[in-house]
Amino acid sequence: MSKVQEVFGSMVFNQKVMQERLPKDTYKALKKTIEDGTPLNLEVANQVAHAMKEWAIEKGATHYTHWFQPLTGITAEKHDSFIVPTDDGGVIMSFSGKELVKGEPDASSFPSGGHRATFEARGYTVWDPTAYAFVKDHSLCIPTAFCSYTGEALDKKTPLLRSMEALSRQCVRILHLFGNKHVHHVTTTMGPEQEYFLVDEKLYRERKDLRMTGRTLFGSKPSKGQEMDDQYFAAIKPRVIEYMEDLNIELWKLGILAKTEHNEAAPAQHEMAPIFCTTNLAADQNQLTMEIMKKVARRHGLVCLLHEKPFAGVNGSGKHNNWSISTDTGENLLSPGDTPRKNAQFLLFLAAVIKAVDENQDLLRISVASAGNDHRLGANEAPPAIISIYVGDELEALLKSIKDGTPYDEKTKQKLTIGADVLPPIPKDSTDRNRTSPFAFTGNRFEFRSVGSSLSISGPNTTLNAIVAQTLKEFADELEHSTDFKADISRLIKKTLTDHWRIIFNGNGYDAAWVKEAEKRGLLNLKTLPDAMEHYLDPKNVRLFTEQGIYTDAEMQGHYEVKLSKYCQILNIEVETMLEMINKDIMPSVFRYMSDVSAAAVRVKQVVSGANCAAETALLKKLDGLVDELAKKAEELSAHHLEAKKHADAAACARAYVESVIPCMAETRAVADEIEPLLGEDYKPYPSYEDLLFRI
């Protein structure tokens, strides 16, 4: 057995470990809970808890924690030791089923969107048996859902699980109509490609903006960026290779299927991609991946940056969300299949996705909206904020022939009869990939490219599952009353494609002409988070989520408040950091350099007879003008910032940041970035882009 095989999953309480350590009846009961959602009785829970504890102690664990995903977007954990005191002054190691199934962390300090008072501290974590427990940092980590005392979901896992169940219900209804009665459950699968930057830790420490905000608020363009196209897939530097090897081992220990690694397009940018797995496991594992990326980087004197746009002028980082739907019998419902007879089913599911995306452009955009992602979308290989679907030329031609009732194959002049033998098989890779598309069909799945690198994938996938489930429900409601299923399927697919053809776009999403064309088609262009959030509580969105039991009204209101408040908090930190860097770093550096240049000019005049020091004078004059302008811009920024903060309403505050603060931040940065190249190397207020991007 190879070292990788020995290491893989060694720190995970997975199916293999369960089978080895649990009594047969206990394992069967637990498996039934995992597969069917059957409640787990306390006796079984106690046996599972005991086996977990014994296994975890063997792996070096001394504590256990309910590991959950609050609305902060990162994970949380409260650690309790296994020790229980004995009468003789010693301790025993104990862990009960009750402790496994439910925990009670303090919920008052987590974001809730104001639907509970801060003094109401009680919250509950509830074990998610569908996700494997694991050992990390000497603690047994138990994946859990997190809810308030009154039952509202305070996390990202609970809505994701609800959405997966909602989608499964509607998929099964459709499949049974096609005669697939043996299908009982459907799951979504995910493979999130994770992009990131690595910078030297010593340089990182000297950048206040990176430390406080995760991105550079200042920085002039280096003489070389990514214009030579020599970074992408280039040979990986030895220091980065060592990091990647270490990272892989840590991920493999936790059963994370890290598969692909390479340099990305920007200098110092890289990507890791895993193998597909069930969406809730993929979400857990991606949260772990981001944590471990950062932890392992420090071992190598590096810092891993997961911000969507840590550097201006080069690629930002995304997290391409590869989403598909599979049955419990192993069939991918988004695969065209090798036989024409299966294509009717595929086309119906494809049509459902097309309709869902078109009708819910706002929700998809909201699901990826963040202060960081606003910088990334539409720039340097990130898709635009306009949501559209790419299907490729061949599939578009096929769909168009169905929509218009025209021949698909010009050679045979045959019209398509859906589900009949004349429909040709659809090649898996019938066309090139479109990197500018936010939502692209790539053979047997959709790649949602708009997701930002630091975001939890739970939110986007909850939305994807929900909108497709809603469309499939409408389809099933209609088709269950059909008297001529084959004819009604054909009619429904044709009508859906006709009604929602506007969302299909195979062209260049970066082209300015597309913005005009999208507007003509009636597609939304929600450029910022505040623009997108204006639609979140629209009646059709509230109805979609609440009727499927994915969110309650209160939860949606809470998420609305949390997302806008977080946006304002991020901008507040960025502005405060900007002003501090101007006052404490940039301007003192300029004054010191000007003083030394001035003193040097005086010495030159003393030594060189008739020297007029024109170069020194011109430099001093230019720097003096720029530093005066920077001071004025800083005052303007501070004033706009104070005005924005006066708004008690989060939406009004966010709007003020978009309309007045962010433009002023850009103007202020432009002045500072003009100053930076004029300073001598020893006078730089912070490491430059050249230092950060090319010194690894």
C-alpha positions in Angstrom: 0.0 0.0 0.0 1.3 3.5 -0.9 1.9 6.2 1.6 -1.0 8.1 0.2 -3.3 5.2 0.7 -2.2 4.8 4.2 -2.6 8.4 5.0 -5.9 9.0 3.2 -8.8 9.4 5.6 -6.7 8.3 8.6 -8.1 11.1 10.7 -11.8 10.6 9.6 -14.4 8.5 11.4 -15.6 7.2 8.0 -17.7 4.2 6.9 -14.8 1.9 7.0 -14.0 2.9 10.6 -17.6 2.6 11.6 -17.9 -0.9 10.2 -14.8 -1.9 12.1 -15.7 -0.4 15.5 -19.4 -0.5 15.8 -21.6 -3.5 16.6 -23.4 -4.7 13.5 -26.8 -3.6 14.7 -25.5 -0.2 15.7 -23.8 0.3 12.3 -27.0 -0.7 10.5 -29.1 1.8 12.6 -26.6 4.5 12.0 -26.4 3.8 8.2 -30.2 3.9 8.1 -30.1 7.3 9.8 -27.5 8.6 7.3 -29.3 7.3 4.2 -33.0 7.7 5.2 -33.0 10.3 7.9 -34.4 7.8 10.5 -34.1 9.2 14.1 -31.2 7.7 16.1 -32.2 6.5 19.6 -30.1 7.3 22.6 -28.8 3.8 23.1 -27.4 3.7 19.5 -26.0 7.3 20.0 -24.2 6.2 23.2 -22.6 3.3 21.3 -21.5 5.5 18.4 -20.2 8.1 20.9 -18.1 5.5 22.8 -16.6 4.2 19.6 -15.9 7.7 18.3 -14.2 8.6 21.6 -12.0 5.5 21.7 -10.9 6.0 18.1 -10.3 9.7 18.6 -8.1 9.1 21.7 -6.0 6.7 19.7 -5.5 9.5 17.2 -4.2 11.8 20.0 -7.5 13.7 20.8 -8.1 14.9 24.3 -11.1 17.1 23.5 -14.3 17.1 21.4 -16.0 20.0 19.6 -19.2 20.5 17.7 -17.8 22.0 14.5 -20.3 24.3 12.8 -20.7 27.0 10.2 -22.2 30.2 11.5 -23.2 33.1 9.3 -19.7 34.6 9.6 -18.8 32.4 6.6 -16.1 30.6 8.5 -16.3 27.7 10.9 -16.6 27.8 14.7 -15.8 25.4 17.5 -16.0 25.2 21.3 -13.7 22.5 22.8 -14.6 20.3 25.8 -12.2 17.7 27.2 -13.2 14.1 27.5 -12.2 14.1 31.2 -14.7 13.4 33.9 -13.5 13.5 37.6 -13.6 10.3 39.8 -14.1 10.1 43.5 -10.5 9.2 44.2 -9.3 12.5 42.6 -8.5 11.0 39.2 -10.3 11.3 35.9 -11.8 9.0 33.3 -12.3 9.7 29.6 -16.0 9.8 28.8 -18.2 10.9 25.9 -22.0 10.2 25.8 -24.5 10.0 23.1 -26.2 13.1 24.5 -23.0 15.0 24.1 -22.5 13.7 20.6 -26.0 14.6 19.4 -26.4 18.1 20.9 -24.3 20.9 22.2 -25.0 24.3 23.5 -22.5 27.0 22.5 -23.2 30.7 23.3 -25.1 32.0 20.3 -25.3 35.6 21.3 -22.1 36.7 19.7 -22.8 35.2 16.3 -24.5 37.1 13.5 -28.3 36.6 13.5 -29.6 39.6 11.6 -31.3 41.0 14.7 -34.0 38.4 14.9 -32.9 37.7 18.5 -31.7 39.9 21.3 -28.0 39.9 22.1 -28.8 38.9 25.7 -30.5 35.8 24.5 -27.4 33.6 24.6 -28.7 30.1 24.2 -28.1 28.2 20.9 -27.9 24.6 19.9 -25.6 22.5 17.8 -27.1 19.3 16.4 -25.0 16.5 15.0 -25.2 16.0 11.2 -24.7 12.2 10.9 -24.4 12.5 7.1 -21.0 14.2 7.5 -18.1 12.3 9.0 -16.4 13.3 12.3 -12.7 13.9 12.1 -9.7 14.6 14.4 -8.0 18.0 14.0 -5.6 19.7 16.5 -6.1 17.0 19.2 -9.9 17.4 19.1 -12.6 15.2 17.8 -14.6 17.5 15.4 -18.3 16.6 15.0 -20.0 18.4 12.0 -23.2 20.0 13.3 -26.0 22.3 12.4 -26.5 25.4 14.5 -29.8 26.9 15.5 -31.2 29.4 18.0 -33.2 28.7 21.1 -36.4 29.5 19.1 -35.4 27.2 16.3 -34.1 29.6 13.6 -31.1 28.3 11.6 -28.1 30.4 12.5 -25.7 28.6 10.1 -25.1 27.8 6.5 -25.3 24.0 6.8 -29.0 23.7 7.9 -30.4 25.5 4.8 -28.1 23.5 2.5 -29.4 20.2 3.9 -33.0 21.5 3.6 -32.4 22.5 0.0 -30.8 19.1 -0.9 -33.9 17.4 0.5 -36.2 19.8 -1.4 -34.4 19.1 -4.7 -34.4 15.4 -4.1 -38.2 15.3 -3.6 -38.9 17.1 -6.8 -36.3 15.1 -8.8 -37.8 11.8 -7.6 -41.3 13.0 -8.7 -40.0 13.7 -12.2 -38.1 10.4 -12.4 -41.0 8.4 -11.4 -43.0 10.0 -14.2 -40.3 8.7 -16.6 -40.8 5.2 -15.1 -37.7 5.2 -12.9 -39.6 3.9 -9.9 -36.4 2.4 -8.4 -35.0 5.8 -7.7 -35.7 6.8 -4.1 -33.3 9.7 -3.5 -31.3 12.2 -5.5 -28.2 14.2 -4.3 -26.3 17.1 -5.7 -22.6 16.7 -6.1 -20.0 19.3 -6.0 -16.3 19.9 -6.9 -15.1 23.4 -5.8 -11.9 24.5 -7.6 -10.1 26.8 -5.0 -7.9 29.6 -6.2 -5.5 31.4 -3.8 -2.4 33.6 -3.6 0.8 32.9 -1.6 3.0 35.7 -0.3 6.0 35.8 1.9 5.0 36.1 5.6 7.7 38.7 6.4 6.4 40.9 3.7 2.8 40.3 4.7 3.6 41.5 8.2 4.7 44.8 6.8 1.4 45.4 4.9 -1.2 46.7 7.3 -3.9 46.4 4.6 -3.2 42.8 4.0 -3.2 42.0 7.7 -6.5 43.9 8.4 -8.5 43.5 5.2 -7.0 40.6 3.3 -6.3 42.8 0.2 -4.0 45.6 -0.8 -5.6 49.0 -0.5 -2.6 50.6 -2.1 0.0 49.5 -4.6 1.3 50.8 -7.9 1.4 48.5 -10.9 4.8 46.6 -11.2 6.8 46.8 -14.4 5.7 43.2 -15.1 2.4 41.7 -14.2 0.7 38.8 -16.0 0.7 40.3 -19.5 3.3 37.8 -20.7 1.0 34.9 -20.0 3.9 33.0 -18.5 2.5 32.1 -15.1 -0.4 29.8 -16.0 0.5 26.2 -15.7 4.2 27.2 -15.5 6.7 25.1 -13.6 5.9 25.4 -9.9 8.6 27.0 -7.7 10.3 24.8 -5.2 9.0 26.6 -2.2 5.5 26.4 -3.4 5.9 22.7 -4.4 6.9 22.0 -0.8 3.8 23.8 0.5 1.6 22.0 -1.9 3.0 18.6 -0.9 2.5 19.4 2.8 -1.0 20.7 2.1 -2.0 17.5 0.2 -0.9 15.3 3.1 -2.9 17.3 5.6 -6.0 17.3 3.3 -5.7 13.6 2.5 -5.6 12.8 6.2 -9.0 14.4 6.5 -10.4 12.5 3.5 -10.4 15.5 1.3 -9.9 14.4 -2.3 -7.3 17.0 -3.3 -6.6 16.0 -6.9 -5.2 18.9 -9.1 -2.7 21.7 -8.3 -1.1 24.2 -10.6 -0.1 27.8 -11.1 -2.9 30.2 -12.0 -2.7 33.1 -14.4 -1.5 35.8 -12.0 2.0 35.7 -10.4 1.9 34.1 -7.0 -1.6 32.7 -7.7 -2.4 29.0 -7.6 -5.3 26.5 -7.7 -6.3 23.3 -5.9 -9.2 21.2 -7.2 -10.8 18.2 -5.5 -12.7 15.2 -6.8 -16.5 15.6 -6.7 -18.5 14.4 -3.7 -21.9 15.0 -2.2 -22.6 18.8 -1.7 -22.9 18.9 2.0 -19.6 17.0 2.4 -18.0 19.2 -0.3 -19.1 22.3 1.7 -17.6 20.9 5.0 -14.4 19.9 3.2 -14.0 23.2 1.4 -14.2 25.1 4.7 -11.6 22.8 6.1 -9.5 23.2 3.0 -9.4 27.0 3.4 -8.4 26.7 7.1 -5.7 24.2 6.4 -4.3 26.2 3.4 -3.7 29.1 5.8 -2.3 26.9 8.6 0.1 25.0 6.3 1.3 28.2 4.6 2.6 29.6 8.0 4.8 26.5 8.4 6.6 27.4 5.2 7.0 31.1 6.0 4.1 32.0 3.7 0.6 33.5 4.0 -2.3 32.2 2.0 -4.6 35.0 0.7 -8.2 33.9 -0.1 -9.6 37.4 -0.7 -11.3 37.6 -4.1 -9.1 40.6 -5.3 -6.0 40.9 -3.1 -4.1 42.7 -5.9 -5.4 45.3 -8.4 -4.5 44.8 -12.1 -4.1 41.0 -12.0 -6.5 38.1 -11.8 -8.7 37.8 -8.8 -9.5 34.4 -7.2 -12.7 32.5 -7.6 -14.1 29.2 -6.5 -15.6 27.5 -9.5 -18.7 25.6 -8.3 -19.1 22.5 -10.4 -22.6 21.3 -9.6 -24.5 18.3 -10.8 -27.4 16.0 -9.8 -27.1 12.2 -9.3 -29.6 9.5 -8.3 -29.1 6.9 -5.6 -28.6 4.4 -8.5 -25.6 6.3 -9.8 -27.2 8.2 -12.8 -26.0 11.7 -13.5 -29.2 13.6 -14.5 -27.2 16.3 -16.3 -25.4 13.8 -18.5 -26.8 13.6 -22.1 -26.3 9.9 -22.1 -25.1 7.6 -24.8 -28.5 6.6 -26.1 -31.1 8.9 -27.7 -33.9 7.4 -25.6 -32.5 9.0 -22.4 -32.3 12.4 -23.9 -35.9 13.4 -23.2 -35.2 13.1 -19.5 -31.9 15.0 -19.8 -33.5 17.8 -21.9 -36.3 18.2 -19.3 -33.8 18.6 -16.4 -31.7 20.9 -18.6 -34.7 23.0 -19.4 -35.5 23.2 -15.7 -32.1 24.6 -14.9 -32.4 27.1 -17.8 -35.8 28.3 -16.5 -34.6 28.4 -12.9 -31.6 30.5 -13.7 -33.5 32.9 -15.9 -36.3 33.5 -13.3 -33.9 33.8 -10.4 -30.9 35.7 -11.8 -31.2 38.0 -8.7 -30.9 35.1 -6.2 -27.9 33.6 -8.0 -26.2 37.0 -8.0 -27.1 37.5 -4.3 -25.7 34.1 -3.4 -22.2 35.2 -4.6 -22.4 38.8 -3.5 -19.7 40.1 -1.1 -17.5 43.2 -0.8 -14.5 41.2 -2.1 -16.4 39.6 -5.0 -17.6 43.0 -6.2 -14.0 43.9 -7.0 -13.5 40.6 -8.9 -16.6 40.1 -11.1 -16.2 41.4 -14.6 -12.4 41.7 -14.4 -9.5 39.5 -15.4 -11.0 36.2 -16.2 -13.9 36.5 -13.7 -17.4 36.4 -15.2 -19.5 39.6 -15.3 -22.2 40.4 -12.7 -24.8 39.7 -15.4 -26.0 36.1 -15.0 -26.3 34.1 -18.3 -25.9 30.4 -19.3 -23.4 29.0 -21.7 -24.4 25.7 -23.4 -21.9 25.5 -26.2 -22.5 25.8 -30.0 -23.7 22.2 -30.6 -26.1 22.0 -27.7 -27.4 25.5 -28.5 -28.1 24.4 -32.1 -30.0 21.3 -30.8 -32.0 23.4 -28.3 -32.7 26.0 -30.9 -34.1 23.3 -33.3 -36.4 22.1 -30.5 -37.5 25.7 -29.8 -38.1 26.7 -33.4 -39.2 23.3 -34.7 -36.5 23.4 -37.4 -34.1 20.7 -38.6 -31.2 20.0 -36.4 -29.0 18.2 -38.9 -28.8 20.1 -42.1 -27.6 16.9 -43.9 -30.5 14.7 -43.0 -33.1 17.5 -42.7 -34.7 15.7 -39.8 -36.8 17.4 -37.3 -36.4 16.4 -33.7 -39.0 14.3 -31.9 -38.0 14.3 -28.2 -37.3 10.9 -26.9 -37.5 9.3 -30.3 -34.6 7.5 -32.1 -34.0 10.3 -34.5 -32.6 12.5 -31.7 -28.8 12.0 -32.0 -26.6 11.4 -28.9 -25.1 14.6 -27.6 -21.3 14.5 -27.2 -20.0 15.1 -23.7 -17.4 17.6 -24.8 -19.1 19.0 -27.9 -17.6 22.5 -27.6 -14.9 24.6 -25.9 -15.3 26.0 -22.4 -16.3 29.7 -22.0 -14.3 31.2 -19.2 -16.3 34.5 -19.3 -19.6 32.8 -18.6 -20.9 32.9 -15.0 -22.9 29.6 -15.4 -21.6 27.2 -18.0 -22.7 23.7 -19.0 -19.5 21.6 -19.2 -20.6 18.2 -20.5 -22.4 16.7 -17.5 -22.6 19.5 -14.9 -22.8 23.3 -14.6 -19.9 25.3 -13.5 -21.0 28.3 -11.5 -17.9 30.5 -12.0 -19.1 33.6 -10.1 -18.4 32.2 -6.6 -15.7 34.1 -4.8 -12.6 32.4 -3.4 -13.3 33.2 0.3 -17.1 32.4 0.2 -18.7 29.4 1.8 -20.1 27.3 -1.0 -23.1 26.5 1.1 -25.0 29.7 0.2 -24.6 29.4 -3.6 -25.5 25.7 -3.6 -28.5 26.3 -1.3 -29.8 28.8 -3.8 -29.0 26.5 -6.8 -30.8 23.6 -5.3 -33.8 25.7 -4.2 -34.4 27.4 -7.6 -34.1 24.1 -9.6 -36.3 22.3 -7.0 -39.0 25.1 -7.5 -38.9 24.7 -11.3 -39.1 20.9 -11.1 -42.0 21.1 -8.7 -43.9 23.2 -11.3 -43.0 20.7 -14.0 -44.1 17.7 -11.8 -47.4 19.5 -10.8 -48.2 19.8 -14.5 -47.0 16.5 -15.8 -48.6 14.4 -13.1 -51.9 15.3 -14.7 -50.8 14.5 -18.2 -52.9 12.2 -20.4 -50.2 12.1 -23.2 -46.9 12.2 -21.4 -44.7 12.1 -24.5 -46.5 14.9 -26.2 -46.7 17.0 -23.0 -43.0 16.5 -22.4 -42.2 17.8 -25.9 -44.5 20.7 -25.5 -43.2 21.6 -22.0 -39.5 21.6 -23.1 -40.3 23.6 -26.2 -42.3 26.2 -24.2 -39.6 26.5 -21.5 -36.8 27.0 -24.1 -38.9 29.6 -25.9 -39.8 31.5 -22.8 -36.3 31.6 -21.3 -34.1 31.7 -24.4 -32.8 35.1 -23.4 -30.6 33.7 -20.6 -28.5 31.6 -23.1 -25.4 33.4 -24.3 -22.3 31.7 -25.8 -20.4 34.9 -26.6 -17.7 37.0 -24.8 -19.0 38.1 -21.4 -16.3 40.8 -21.2 -17.4 42.5 -24.4 -19.0 45.9 -23.7 -21.6 45.0 -26.4 -22.9 42.2 -24.2 -23.8 44.7 -21.5 -26.1 46.5 -24.0 -27.4 43.2 -25.4 -28.1 41.9 -21.9 -30.1 45.1 -21.1 -32.0 44.7 -24.3 -32.9 41.1 -23.3 -34.1 42.3 -19.9 -31.3 40.6 -17.9 -30.2 42.1 -14.6 -26.9 43.8 -14.1 -26.5 43.9 -10.4 -23.0 45.3 -10.1 -22.7 45.5 -6.3 -23.9 43.7 -3.2 -26.3 46.5 -2.3 -27.7 46.4 -5.8 -28.3 42.7 -5.5 -29.7 42.8 -2.0 -32.5 45.1 -3.0 -34.1 42.1 -4.5 -33.6 39.5 -1.8 -36.9 40.1 0.1 -39.0 40.4 -3.1 -42.2 38.4 -2.6 -41.4 35.8 -5.3 -38.0 35.1 -3.5 -39.6 34.8 0.0 -42.3 32.6 -1.4 -39.7 30.3 -3.2 -37.6 29.7 -0.1 -40.4 29.5 2.5 -42.7 27.2 0.5 -40.0 24.7 0.2 -39.1 24.9 3.9 -35.5 26.1 3.2 -35.8 29.4 5.0 -38.4 31.0 7.2 -39.4 34.6 6.9 -37.4 35.4 10.0 -34.3 33.6 8.7 -34.5 35.5 5.4 -34.9 38.8 7.1 -31.9 37.9 9.3 -29.7 36.9 6.4 -30.6 40.2 4.7 -29.5 42.2 7.7 -26.4 40.1 8.2 -25.2 40.4 4.6 -25.6 44.1 4.5 -24.2 44.7 7.9 -21.1 42.6 7.1 -20.6 44.6 3.9 -20.7 47.9 5.8 -18.3 46.5 8.5 -15.8 45.4 5.8 -15.9 48.8 4.2 -15.6 50.5 7.5 -12.4 48.5 8.3 -11.0 49.2 4.8 -11.5 52.9 5.1 -10.1 53.1 8.6 -7.1 51.1 7.5 -6.6 53.3 4.4 -6.6 56.5 6.5 -4.2 55.0 9.0 -1.8 53.9 6.3 -1.9 57.4 4.7 -1.2 59.2 8.0 1.2 56.8 9.6 3.0 55.2 6.6 2.7 57.0 3.3 2.9 60.7 4.2 5.8 60.2 6.8 7.7 58.3 4.1 7.2 61.1 1.6 8.2 63.8 4.0 11.4 61.9 5.0 12.3 61.3 1.4 11.6 65.0 0.5 13.7 66.1 3.4 16.6 64.0 2.3 16.3 65.0 -1.3 16.2 68.6 -0.3 19.2 68.2 2.0 21.1 66.4 -0.8 20.3 69.3 -3.2 21.8 71.8 -0.7 25.0 69.7 -0.4 25.3 69.4 -4.2 25.1 73.2 -4.5 27.7 73.6 -1.9 30.1 71.2 -3.7 29.2 71.9 -7.4 29.6 75.5 -8.4 26.7 76.7 -10.4 24.6 73.6 -9.9 20.9 74.4 -10.1 19.6 70.9 -9.0 16.7 71.0 -11.5 16.0 67.3 -11.2 15.8 67.5 -7.4 13.6 70.6 -7.6 11.2 69.1 -10.1 10.9 65.9 -8.0 10.3 67.9 -4.8 7.7 70.0 -6.5 5.9 67.0 -7.9 5.9 65.1 -4.6 4.8 68.3 -2.7 1.8 68.6 -5.1 0.9 64.9 -4.8 1.2 64.8 -1.0 -1.0 67.8 -0.7 -3.6 66.2 -3.0 -3.4 63.0 -1.0 -4.0 64.9 2.3 -7.1 66.5 0.7 -8.4 63.2 -0.6 -7.9 61.6 2.8 -10.0 64.4 4.3 -12.7 63.9 1.7 -12.7 60.1 2.3 -13.0 60.6 6.1 -15.9 63.0 5.6 -17.8 60.6 3.2 -17.0 57.7 5.6 -18.5 59.6 8.6 -21.6 60.4 6.6 -22.1 56.8 5.6 -21.8 55.6 9.2 -24.6 58.0 10.3 -27.1 55.7 8.6 -28.7 53.4 11.1 -30.3 51.4 8.4 -27.9 48.8 6.9 -29.2 49.1 3.4 -28.9 52.9 3.4 -25.4 52.7 4.9 -24.3 50.2 2.2 -25.8 52.4 -0.5 -23.8 55.4 0.8 -20.6 53.3 0.7 -21.3 52.4 -2.9 -22.2 55.8 -4.1 -19.7 58.1 -2.3 -17.1 56.2 -0.2 -15.9 53.6 -2.7 -15.4 56.1 -5.5 -13.4 58.3 -3.0 -11.4 55.3 -2.0 -10.4 54.8 -5.6 -9.4 58.4 -6.1 -7.4 58.4 -2.9 -5.6 55.2 -3.9 -4.8 56.6 -7.3 -2.9 59.5 -5.8 -1.0 57.3 -3.3 -0.1 54.9 -6.1 1.3 57.7 -8.2 3.6 58.7 -5.3 4.9 55.2 -4.7 7.2 54.8 -7.8 8.7 58.3 -7.1 10.2 57.2 -3.7 13.6 55.8 -3.3 13.8 52.1 -2.5 14.8 52.7 1.1 11.8 55.0 1.6 9.0 52.7 0.5 6.2 52.8 3.2 5.4 49.1 2.6 6.5 46.2 0.4 5.6 46.8 -3.2 3.6 44.7 -5.6 6.8 43.6 -7.2 8.0 42.3 -3.7 4.8 40.6 -2.9 4.1 38.9 -6.3 7.6 37.9 -7.3 9.5 37.2 -4.1 8.5 33.6 -3.3 
